[in-house]
Amino acid sequence: MLGSVTPTSSLDADRRRVAVLTHTGRAEAVNAAERMIRGLNAAGIEALVPTADLQEIPTDGLLVAELADDTAPTDCELAVVLGGDGTILRGAERAMVADIPLLGVNLGHVGFLAEAESSEIDQILNHVVDRSYRVEERFTIEVQVRIDDEVVWESFAANEVSIEKAARERMLEVLVGIDGRPLSRWGCDGALVATPTGSTAYAFSAGGPVISPEVDAMLLVPLSAHALFSRPMVLGPTAEVAIELIDAPPNLGVVWCDGRRSTNLAPGAIVVVRQGRHRLRIARTSESSFIDRLVRKFGLRVEGWRGVSELP
């Protein structure tokens, strides 16, 4: 079970369809969505728009189909998401289950998951119409919360799964295991398991390394751990991470998936994280590398660079 996402009903199989998902709290995003839908319609492409978004985006006279809340757009070729990384992550929940590519248009701050900026709507539209984009597949993770070997909650994440303390004045005591073997016991604020995609998000802020999204791996990062060994670890794609709460009173800990889906952890709960069944498929319209995006998004200084041909 992957959250509450369910497939949409079947539509006319002969028509091209593109889902348009929007941060409707921003006027810029709403305007961009309307332009995108009009451009798609001009090319004979129907837009799938979530029910809630239809109340905010002017669609009179446009070729639009309603996408019910909490459903996956299985009857379309691509999902275009207009917003910041939070909005794109919400779109990823639907796109992953539908196994369709996601094309993010940044209207936020850093926007690592985004492919383009809002000023590039016309260029993005041309790529969508012409299908002139490549698809980059990303590693994802799944999580189960178990008590006495019974699964009591499960979800998935494109960025990270984090185990955090719910009360500021108390530390969590956790025992971490890898592939059925104990690793270390930490008194800490929590721990997180991130994907390479998430290595530039929460895990980066917590002191973890940046991992290229081309790598299939999991990143284990302790949060403010009081322990001799409390370094981030990069694990293989088939690793299974188990984090057990030790001697914790009720509701002391909470587990979050991508900062969006959560559940409280009962005493004795074990959080198990492993490779996800779905891949996150990102549509790319440019040839810029991950390093180029890293430099641009973080504003890294590269003055003096003379090119590969100048290196010894």
C-alpha positions in Angstrom: 0.0 0.0 0.0 1.4 3.4 -1.0 -0.5 6.1 0.8 -4.0 6.8 -0.4 -3.2 7.2 -4.1 -5.6 5.3 -6.4 -5.8 5.1 -10.2 -8.1 7.4 -12.2 -10.9 6.1 -14.4 -10.3 5.4 -18.1 -10.8 8.3 -20.5 -10.8 8.5 -24.4 -7.8 6.4 -25.3 -7.1 8.3 -28.6 -6.5 11.7 -27.1 -3.1 12.9 -25.8 -3.3 14.0 -22.1 -1.0 15.9 -19.8 -1.7 16.4 -16.1 -1.1 20.0 -14.8 -0.6 20.2 -11.1 -0.3 23.7 -9.5 0.5 25.5 -6.3 -2.8 27.5 -6.5 -1.8 29.7 -3.5 0.5 31.7 -5.8 -0.9 34.0 -8.5 2.2 33.4 -10.6 1.6 29.6 -10.6 -2.1 30.0 -11.5 -1.3 32.3 -14.4 1.4 29.9 -15.6 -1.0 26.9 -15.4 -3.6 28.7 -17.5 -1.0 29.5 -20.1 0.2 25.9 -20.1 -3.4 24.5 -20.5 -4.1 26.9 -23.3 -0.9 26.0 -25.1 -1.6 22.3 -24.7 -5.1 22.7 -26.0 -3.8 24.6 -29.1 -1.8 21.5 -29.8 -4.8 19.2 -29.4 -3.7 18.0 -26.0 -6.2 17.6 -23.1 -5.2 18.8 -19.6 -6.0 16.7 -16.5 -6.4 19.1 -13.6 -7.0 18.2 -9.9 -10.5 18.9 -8.6 -9.3 21.5 -6.1 -7.2 23.3 -8.7 -10.2 23.7 -11.0 -11.7 26.1 -8.5 -8.7 28.5 -8.8 -7.6 28.2 -12.4 -9.7 29.9 -15.1 -10.6 27.0 -17.5 -13.8 28.3 -19.2 -13.8 27.1 -22.8 -10.7 25.0 -22.4 -10.3 21.3 -23.0 -9.9 20.0 -19.4 -10.7 16.8 -17.6 -11.1 16.6 -13.9 -8.6 14.6 -11.9 -10.2 13.5 -8.7 -8.4 14.2 -5.4 -5.9 11.6 -4.2 -5.9 9.8 -7.6 -3.0 8.9 -9.9 -3.2 10.3 -13.5 -2.8 6.9 -15.2 -4.5 8.1 -18.4 -1.8 10.6 -19.4 1.7 10.7 -20.7 3.3 13.3 -18.4 2.6 15.4 -15.3 3.7 19.1 -15.3 4.0 20.5 -11.8 4.1 24.3 -11.2 5.5 25.3 -7.8 8.3 24.7 -5.4 9.8 21.4 -4.2 6.9 20.9 -1.9 4.4 21.0 -4.7 6.6 18.9 -6.9 6.8 16.3 -4.1 3.0 16.2 -4.0 3.0 15.7 -7.7 5.6 12.9 -7.4 3.2 11.0 -5.2 0.8 10.7 -8.1 3.3 10.4 -10.9 5.2 7.5 -9.2 2.2 5.4 -8.7 1.0 6.1 -12.3 4.6 5.4 -13.6 4.6 8.6 -15.7 7.4 11.2 -15.9 7.2 14.4 -13.9 8.3 17.8 -15.2 8.8 20.4 -12.5 8.6 24.2 -13.2 10.2 26.1 -10.3 8.2 28.8 -8.5 10.0 28.3 -5.2 13.5 29.1 -3.9 16.0 26.3 -4.5 13.9 23.9 -6.6 16.2 21.0 -7.0 13.4 18.8 -8.3 12.5 21.4 -10.9 13.7 21.3 -14.5 12.9 24.9 -15.5 11.9 28.3 -14.1 8.5 29.9 -14.5 9.9 32.3 -17.1 10.5 29.3 -19.4 6.9 28.2 -19.8 6.8 28.7 -23.6 10.0 26.6 -24.0 8.7 23.9 -21.7 5.4 23.8 -23.6 7.2 23.2 -26.9 9.1 20.3 -25.3 5.9 18.8 -24.0 4.1 19.1 -27.3 7.0 17.7 -29.3 7.8 15.1 -26.6 11.4 16.3 -26.8 12.5 15.5 -23.3 14.5 12.6 -21.8 13.4 10.7 -18.7 15.8 10.3 -15.8 14.8 7.6 -13.3 15.4 8.1 -9.5 15.8 5.7 -6.6 12.9 5.8 -4.0 12.4 4.2 -0.6 9.5 2.6 1.3 8.9 2.5 5.0 7.0 0.2 7.4 6.3 0.8 11.1 6.2 -2.6 12.8 5.1 -3.5 16.4 5.6 -7.2 17.4 6.2 -8.1 13.7 2.9 -6.6 12.7 2.9 -3.8 10.1 0.8 -1.0 11.6 1.7 1.8 9.0 3.5 2.1 5.7 4.3 4.7 3.1 7.0 5.8 0.6 9.3 8.7 0.0 11.2 10.3 -2.9 13.4 12.4 -0.6 13.6 11.0 2.9 12.1 9.1 5.8 12.8 10.8 9.1 12.4 9.6 12.7 12.1 12.6 15.0 11.4 13.4 18.6 7.9 14.9 19.2 8.9 16.6 22.5 11.7 19.2 22.4 12.8 18.5 26.0 13.4 14.7 25.5 15.9 12.8 23.3 15.1 9.7 21.5 17.0 6.5 22.3 17.2 4.4 19.1 19.0 1.2 18.1 20.0 1.1 14.4 20.4 -2.1 12.5 21.5 -2.8 8.9 20.5 -6.0 7.1 19.5 -7.7 10.3 22.8 -6.8 12.2 23.1 -4.1 14.9 25.0 -1.0 14.0 24.8 1.5 16.9 22.6 2.8 19.7 22.1 6.6 19.7 20.7 9.1 22.1 19.6 11.7 19.5 17.1 14.1 18.1 16.3 11.4 15.5 17.6 9.8 12.3 16.8 9.9 8.7 17.2 7.6 5.7 17.4 9.6 2.4 17.6 8.9 -1.3 20.2 10.5 -3.6 17.4 12.9 -4.6 16.9 13.8 -1.0 20.6 14.2 -0.3 20.3 17.9 -1.2 17.3 18.4 1.1 16.9 17.6 4.8 19.9 15.2 4.8 22.1 18.0 3.4 21.0 20.4 6.2 21.8 17.6 8.7 25.4 17.3 7.5 25.0 14.4 5.0 26.9 14.2 1.8 25.5 15.1 -1.6 24.9 12.0 -3.7 24.5 12.1 -7.5 20.9 11.1 -8.5 22.4 8.6 -11.0 23.4 6.5 -8.0 21.1 3.9 -6.4 21.9 4.1 -2.7 20.4 5.0 0.7 21.9 7.6 3.0 21.6 7.1 6.8 22.1 10.3 8.8 21.8 10.6 12.6 20.3 13.9 13.9 22.3 15.4 16.7 23.4 12.0 18.1 25.3 11.7 21.4 27.5 8.9 20.4 31.1 8.1 19.5 30.0 6.8 16.1 27.5 9.2 14.6 28.6 9.8 11.0 26.4 9.6 8.0 26.6 6.3 6.0 26.0 5.6 2.4 24.4 2.1 1.9 23.8 0.0 -1.1 20.4 -0.1 -2.8 19.4 -3.5 -1.4 20.1 -2.6 2.2 17.4 -2.7 4.8 17.6 -0.2 7.7 15.8 -0.9 10.9 15.5 1.9 13.6 14.0 0.8 16.9 12.8 3.1 19.7 14.2 2.0 23.0 12.4 2.7 26.3 10.3 5.5 24.7 7.0 6.6 26.3 4.0 6.9 24.1 4.0 9.6 21.4 7.6 10.6 22.0 8.7 9.8 18.4 7.1 10.5 15.0 8.1 9.2 11.5 7.7 11.5 8.5 7.9 10.7 4.8 9.0 13.7 2.7 7.7 16.0 5.4 4.2 15.2 4.2 2.9 11.9 5.7 3.5 11.0 9.3 2.5 8.8 12.2 3.3 8.7 15.9 5.6 5.9 17.1 4.4 3.7 20.0 6.8 2.2 22.5 8.7 -0.7 20.9 8.0 0.4 17.3 10.6 -0.5 14.7 10.8 1.6 11.5 12.0 -0.4 8.5 13.2 1.3 5.4 14.1 -0.4 2.1 14.2 0.3 -1.6 10.9 1.4 -3.1 8.9 -0.6 -5.7 8.4 2.5 -7.8 11.0 4.8 -9.5 10.6 8.5 -9.6 10.8 9.5 -13.3 12.0 13.0 -13.9 11.5 14.6 -17.4 14.6 16.6 -18.5 14.5 19.2 -21.3 18.1 20.4 -21.0 21.5 18.7 -21.2 22.8 20.4 -18.1 24.5 18.0 -15.7 23.8 17.4 -12.0 27.0 19.4 -11.2 25.7 22.3 -13.3 22.4 22.3 -11.3 24.3 22.0 -8.0 26.4 25.0 -8.9 23.4 27.0 -10.0 21.0 26.1 -7.2 23.5 26.7 -4.4 25.2 29.6 -6.0 28.6 28.0 -5.8 31.6 30.1 -6.7 33.5 28.8 -9.7 35.5 31.8 -10.8 38.8 30.9 -12.3 37.5 27.6 -13.9 39.2 27.3 -17.3 37.6 24.1 -18.5 38.6 20.4 -18.6 41.1 21.0 -21.4 43.1 23.2 -19.1 43.4 20.6 -16.3 46.6 18.5 -15.9 
